[in-house]
Amino acid sequence: MPLDHPITAKWPARHPDRLQLYSLNTPNGVKASIMLEETGLPYEAHLVDFGHDDQHSPEFLALNPNNKIPAIIDPHGPGGRQLALFESGAILTYLADKTGALLPRDEIERYQTLQWLFWQVGGVGPMFGQVGFFTKFAGKDWQDKRPRDRYVQETRRLLGVLDGRLQGRSWIMGEDYTVADIAVLPAVRNLIEFYGAGELVGIEDFVQVRRVLANFLDRPAVQRGLAIPARE
């Protein structure tokens, strides 16, 4: 059965029976690809190329009017109906519920996991991104460094929160690896590697964060997910 969505005019599905991922391997994008690799769900990845302004195309906006990645279409959604979905936090929660993986079934632990997922979406993602703007992109040329320093200070605070949480734990929720780790740790990696802001934010001070990040990056599914979709 063909997918029933306008986005297929620009990104035809070779395997329409599989979950369709529309993404780019940014910190937000890789949340979805890592989750898909960790769960083993069959899927097809489509590159949304920012260099060609794909995210503003009418086809992509039909799926996500907020013009951000990732977004998915699951032809086998709830009740066997097609589900189109955007926002990384919603996608992670949906995929966890669909597969019964990486989100605790115990209700209390479930909500405690989701609070860390939302902590990343509401705090870590935006703040780390602002540090990136002021260190790697246009903001680096501004003479007034007060805006940059404000975001650096908040990023250090968030890293301190995370470092404290990881003290004595293997992962954010303890011994169990969850969607919280998949949400948070790509942003930390990006802050250090892509933005090159490790020294600026004093990443060496956050021993537990560096320990858990290293373990995260050792996971085969993470290594695969970080390269999906492949850039042309």
C-alpha positions, 0 to 999 in steps of 0.5 A: 500500500502506498504512503498517503502523504504529500511528502512522498512527491519529493522523497518517494518511498522505496519501502512504503511498508516501513517506517519513514524517517526524514532527517539530517544527522544533527543532534536532534536528528540522530535522536530518531536514527539512534532510537531506530537502530537501538530498537531494530525497527525496519525503516527507510531514511530520507536526507533532508538537506539544509544546504538545499533548503529542503526543510522549507519545501512544501512537501516537508512543511506538509509533514512538519509545519515547524520546518524542523527535523526529525519527522517520521511517518509510520504506515503501521501506527496505532490501530493500523493507521498511518501516523505522521509525527514531528518533534524529537521528544514525541518521536522518541516516546512513540517509538519506545511505546511502539516497541516496548523498549527504552522507556520503563513500564513502571509508571513512576519510572516512566514519568521520571524518565520523561522528565529528563527527556523533556529537560533536554528538549526544553533546556539542554537543546536550546542552550547548547545550540545558543553556545554553538551560535556564539562560538561557531557560527555568526555570533562568534564575530560579535564584539559584545561577548555578554550574550555568549557568556550568558549561554556558556554560564547556563550550559555549565549549570546544565552540565552540572545538573547532569554530572550530579545526576550521573554520579554513581549511575551508569546512565541517567536512570541508573543501570538502564539505558533509556530514551533520556540518554538518547535525547541528552548525550548527542547534544553533549557530543555536539557541544564538544565535537561540532561546536568545539566548545568543550574548553569554553564550557570547561567540559573537563570539570564534568567527569561523570558526563565525560564517562557516560558520553564515552560509553554512549559513543561505544554503542554500535547502534549509536555509531550507526545512528550518528551517520544516518541519514547518509549525507550525499 
